[in-house]
């Protein structure tokens, strides 16, 4: 018998729940790998997902939370005008 999907249509797990689970899964998978490109890629993806998660939480808070200014690094060289 095929494995039952974790998130069925009827359950309607939120994006936040799925993203949180994905972050945990990526970090767990990275823990089992030796240092290298594959591990770095998994950790980078987990970090990107964490940024997305914090942005989603901020957006759905309807102004209850302060903007996550620390999440998106602005490269100064892009701000310079020629």
C-alpha positions in Angstrom: 0.0 0.0 0.0 1.3 3.5 -0.8 2.3 5.8 2.0 -0.4 8.2 3.0 0.5 11.8 2.2 1.3 13.9 5.2 -0.9 16.8 4.0 -4.1 15.8 2.5 -6.6 18.1 0.8 -9.0 17.7 3.7 -6.4 18.5 6.3 -5.5 21.8 4.6 -2.2 22.4 6.5 -1.1 26.0 6.3 1.8 27.2 4.3 3.5 28.0 7.6 3.1 24.4 8.9 4.4 22.9 5.6 7.3 25.4 5.5 8.2 24.7 9.1 8.2 21.0 8.5 10.3 21.4 5.4 12.9 23.5 7.3 13.1 20.8 10.0 13.5 18.1 7.3 16.3 20.0 5.5 18.2 20.6 8.7 17.9 16.9 9.8 19.0 15.7 6.4 22.0 18.1 6.5 23.0 16.8 9.9 23.5 13.4 8.5 25.8 14.5 5.7 29.5 15.3 5.9 30.7 18.8 5.2 30.5 19.6 1.5 28.5 21.1 -1.3 25.4 19.0 -0.7 25.2 19.8 3.0 25.8 23.5 2.3 23.1 23.5 -0.3 20.6 22.0 2.1 21.5 24.5 4.9 21.3 27.4 2.4 17.8 26.2 1.3 16.7 25.9 5.0 17.9 29.5 5.6 16.0 30.7 2.6 12.9 28.9 3.8 13.3 30.5 7.3 13.4 33.9 5.7 10.3 33.1 3.7 8.6 31.8 6.8 9.4 35.0 8.8 8.1 37.1 5.9 4.9 35.1 5.7 4.4 35.4 9.4 4.9 39.2 9.2 2.5 39.6 6.3 -0.3 37.6 7.9 0.2 39.5 11.2 -1.5 42.5 9.7 0.9 45.0 11.2 1.0 43.3 14.6 4.7 42.4 14.2 7.5 44.8 13.2 8.9 44.4 9.7 11.8 41.8 9.6 14.5 44.3 8.6 17.3 41.9 9.5 16.2 39.3 7.0 16.9 40.9 3.7 20.5 42.1 3.4 20.7 45.1 1.1 23.9 45.2 -0.8 25.3 48.7 -0.7 26.9 48.5 -4.1 23.4 48.1 -5.6 22.2 51.3 -4.0 25.0 53.4 -5.4 24.0 55.5 -8.3 26.4 55.7 -11.3 
